[in-house]
Amino acid sequence: MTLETPPLALLLDVDGPIASPVTRKVTPRIIAALIALVNEGIPVVFNTGRSDAFVAEQVMAPMITAGLPDGAVVHAICEKGAVWFSFTAAGPGRIHVDKDLAVPAAYGTAIRAMVSEKYSDHMFFDETKRAMVSVEQHVGVDNADYLIEQQDFDADALKLMAACGLGAVRLDHDSPDEAGNIDFRVDPTIISTDIESIRLGKDLGASRAVELLAAQGIVPAAWRTVGDSRTDYAMADWLHHNDHDVKHVDVRPADGVPAKSYPVLTSEDLGLGPDVIHDDAGVAFLEAWLAAVTG
């Protein structure tokens, strides 16, 4: 197999850098930048907690409609590594699911019922997840109100986990060392809560991304990872630990930028103000990389 060595490969979280956390949509400008980068031979891999159904609807379909070039393959790693598929201009390929990483179905059924009975004014149960159990803020609900309600939901989700005889830890409260012998965690984000195997994460997604490109004979000279939360740094952590050249972009650095052994970039590195965040920052970086590769 002849190896290809593109100058960059992109490993992209979806919510925040690509899809607006407010509308959940992807702007035509971002789709155009992604298509142009693919046309230049830059591998694009999505690494998200979202379901394959969300990626197919909000990312894949617009990219195909906009003119994904023939022969191009785009990979989508979903549910933090538990689900993955690839797509071309002809549509999606086989959907792979690691069922060993799935939350027990009975627990998902119990969460669905709890949301319906108690939390449906602020959130909905995500029926598209194959391995994780997730709830998400209704688009029409004020985020500040949702975040208050989310605290009660997360507490109830933990209690329900215990009642089902399943160990859990809340990701933003407990470190793995403190967690002990557990199998699942409750992971809140700014618009959702995921209940998932502790073996899932953006680092698993990074590992799968390298494997998927290697199977095509692609070994990038460098990686750019992009995310909007502290957990997204795990992409770059894994790549750096495994001797890949990587820079990470944080499109929502308000949580604080941790000290890392690799470069971390924000919108201010592009000469933009600190208020340029989420998909506004995401598209700025995509277009900057496009300008760099086109000379």
C-alpha positions in Angstrom: 0.0 0.0 0.0 1.3 3.4 -1.0 1.1 5.8 1.9 -0.3 9.3 1.6 1.0 12.0 3.9 -1.3 15.1 3.8 0.1 18.1 5.7 -2.9 18.1 8.0 -5.8 16.0 9.2 -8.7 17.5 11.1 -10.4 15.8 14.0 -13.5 17.8 14.8 -16.0 17.8 17.6 -19.4 18.6 16.2 -21.4 20.6 18.8 -19.8 23.9 19.2 -17.1 24.1 16.5 -19.2 22.8 13.6 -22.9 22.9 14.7 -24.3 25.9 16.6 -25.1 24.9 20.2 -28.1 27.3 19.9 -29.7 26.2 16.6 -28.0 22.7 16.4 -27.5 23.5 12.7 -24.4 23.8 10.5 -24.0 27.0 8.5 -23.4 26.9 4.7 -20.1 28.7 5.3 -18.8 25.9 7.4 -20.0 23.3 4.9 -18.3 25.1 2.1 -15.0 25.3 4.1 -15.2 21.5 4.8 -15.8 20.7 1.2 -12.9 22.9 0.0 -10.6 21.3 2.5 -11.6 17.8 1.4 -11.0 18.9 -2.2 -7.5 19.8 -1.2 -6.9 16.3 0.1 -7.2 17.2 3.8 -8.7 14.3 5.8 -11.8 15.4 7.8 -12.9 13.2 10.7 -15.7 14.1 13.1 -15.3 12.9 16.7 -18.5 13.6 18.6 -20.8 12.5 21.3 -23.7 13.0 18.8 -25.4 10.0 17.2 -24.8 8.8 13.7 -28.3 10.0 12.9 -27.5 13.6 13.9 -24.2 13.6 12.0 -26.0 12.2 8.9 -28.7 14.8 9.0 -26.8 17.9 10.0 -23.3 17.3 8.5 -23.3 14.5 6.0 -26.4 15.5 4.0 -25.4 19.2 3.6 -21.8 18.1 2.6 -23.1 15.8 -0.1 -25.6 18.4 -1.4 -22.9 21.0 -1.5 -20.7 18.7 -3.7 -18.6 16.3 -1.8 -16.0 15.2 -4.4 -16.2 11.8 -5.9 -13.7 9.4 -4.3 -13.5 11.4 -1.0 -14.2 9.5 2.2 -15.2 11.3 5.4 -15.2 9.5 8.7 -17.7 10.1 11.6 -16.9 8.7 15.0 -20.0 9.1 17.1 -21.1 8.6 20.8 -17.5 9.2 21.9 -16.1 6.2 20.1 -18.9 3.6 20.5 -20.4 4.1 17.0 -18.7 5.0 13.7 -19.3 5.1 10.0 -17.9 6.6 6.8 -19.6 8.5 4.0 -18.9 9.4 0.4 -20.7 11.4 -2.2 -22.9 8.3 -2.6 -24.0 8.3 1.0 -23.2 6.5 4.3 -21.5 3.2 4.6 -22.0 0.5 7.3 -22.7 1.7 10.8 -20.4 0.0 13.4 -21.5 -0.3 17.0 -19.4 -1.6 19.9 -22.1 -3.2 21.9 -19.7 -3.9 24.8 -19.7 -0.2 25.4 -23.5 0.2 25.6 -25.5 1.3 28.7 -28.0 -1.5 29.7 -31.2 -1.1 27.8 -33.3 -1.3 31.0 -31.6 1.8 32.3 -32.3 3.7 29.1 -36.0 2.8 29.4 -36.1 4.1 32.9 -34.5 7.4 32.0 -36.9 7.8 29.1 -39.8 7.4 31.5 -38.3 9.8 34.0 -37.8 12.5 31.4 -41.4 12.1 30.2 -42.8 12.2 33.7 -40.7 14.9 35.3 -38.4 16.8 32.9 -40.1 17.1 29.5 -40.6 20.8 29.8 -36.9 21.4 29.6 -35.3 18.4 27.8 -36.0 15.4 25.6 -34.7 11.9 25.5 -32.5 11.3 22.5 -34.0 8.3 20.7 -31.1 8.1 18.1 -28.4 7.0 20.5 -27.2 3.3 20.1 -24.8 3.0 23.0 -25.1 6.0 25.2 -28.2 7.3 27.0 -28.6 11.1 26.4 -31.1 13.9 27.1 -30.9 17.3 25.5 -32.2 20.8 26.0 -35.2 21.8 23.9 -34.1 24.5 21.4 -36.9 26.8 22.6 -35.8 26.6 26.3 -33.6 29.3 27.8 -30.2 27.8 28.5 -29.9 29.3 31.9 -33.2 27.6 32.9 -32.1 24.3 31.4 -28.8 24.3 33.3 -30.7 24.7 36.6 -33.1 21.8 35.7 -30.1 19.8 34.5 -28.7 19.7 38.0 -31.8 17.9 39.3 -31.9 15.6 36.4 -28.2 14.6 36.8 -28.8 13.9 40.5 -31.9 11.7 39.7 -29.9 9.9 36.9 -27.2 9.0 39.4 -29.8 7.8 41.9 -31.5 5.7 39.2 -28.2 4.2 38.3 -27.7 3.1 41.9 -31.2 1.7 42.0 -30.5 -0.4 38.9 -27.4 -1.8 40.6 -25.0 0.0 38.2 -22.0 2.0 39.6 -21.7 5.6 38.3 -19.6 8.7 38.8 -20.4 12.3 37.7 -17.6 13.3 35.4 -17.3 17.0 36.5 -17.2 16.1 40.2 -15.0 13.1 40.5 -11.7 12.1 39.0 -11.1 8.5 37.8 -8.8 7.9 40.8 -11.6 8.8 43.1 -14.2 6.9 41.2 -13.2 3.4 42.2 -14.5 0.4 40.5 -17.2 1.9 38.3 -18.6 1.2 34.8 -20.6 4.3 33.9 -20.5 8.1 34.3 -23.0 11.0 34.0 -21.4 13.6 31.8 -23.2 17.0 31.6 -22.5 19.5 28.8 -24.0 23.0 28.3 -27.0 21.6 26.3 -27.2 17.9 27.3 -26.3 15.1 29.7 -24.8 11.8 28.5 -24.8 8.6 30.5 -22.1 6.4 29.2 -19.5 3.8 29.7 -16.3 5.1 31.3 -14.4 3.6 28.5 -15.9 6.1 26.0 -14.2 9.4 25.4 -12.7 11.6 22.8 -9.4 9.7 23.2 -11.1 6.6 22.0 -12.4 8.6 19.1 -8.9 9.8 18.3 -7.6 6.2 18.3 -10.3 5.1 15.9 -9.6 8.1 13.6 -5.9 7.1 13.3 -7.0 3.5 12.5 -9.6 4.5 9.9 -7.1 6.7 8.1 -4.3 4.1 8.3 -6.7 1.6 6.7 -6.8 4.0 3.7 -3.0 4.3 3.7 -3.2 7.8 5.1 -0.7 8.9 7.7 -1.0 12.7 8.2 2.1 14.8 8.9 0.1 16.7 11.6 -3.2 16.8 13.3 -5.5 19.7 14.3 -8.1 18.8 16.9 -11.1 21.1 17.7 -13.5 21.2 20.6 -15.5 23.4 22.9 -15.0 21.6 26.3 -12.3 20.3 28.6 -13.2 16.7 27.6 -12.3 17.5 24.0 -8.6 17.9 25.0 -8.5 14.1 25.3 -8.2 14.0 21.5 -5.0 15.9 21.4 -3.8 14.3 24.6 -4.0 10.8 23.0 -2.4 12.0 19.7 0.4 13.7 21.5 1.0 10.7 23.8 1.2 8.5 20.7 3.8 10.7 19.1 1.6 12.6 16.6 2.3 16.2 15.9 -0.9 18.0 17.1 -2.3 21.4 17.9 -5.7 21.8 19.7 -8.2 24.5 19.1 -10.5 25.5 22.0 -13.5 27.4 20.6 -15.0 28.0 24.1 -12.0 28.8 26.3 -14.1 30.4 29.1 -13.6 27.3 31.2 -9.9 28.0 31.2 -7.1 26.7 28.9 -5.1 24.0 30.7 -1.3 23.8 30.4 -0.4 21.2 27.8 2.7 19.8 26.2 1.3 20.7 22.8 0.1 24.1 21.4 -3.5 25.2 22.3 -5.1 27.8 20.1 -8.1 30.1 20.5 -9.8 32.7 18.3 -7.4 35.3 19.6 -4.5 33.5 17.8 -6.3 34.4 14.6 -6.4 38.1 15.7 -10.1 37.7 16.6 -11.6 38.9 19.9 -12.3 36.6 22.8 -16.1 36.8 22.1 -15.6 34.9 18.8 -16.5 31.4 20.0 -18.3 28.2 19.0 -19.0 27.8 15.3 -17.9 31.4 14.6 -14.4 30.4 15.8 -14.7 27.0 14.1 -15.3 28.5 10.7 -12.5 31.0 11.1 -10.0 28.2 11.8 -11.3 26.1 8.9 -10.9 29.0 6.5 -7.4 29.8 7.9 -6.3 26.2 7.3 -7.8 26.3 3.9 -5.8 29.4 3.0 -2.7 27.8 4.3 -3.0 24.7 2.2 -4.0 26.6 -0.9 -1.0 28.9 -0.6 
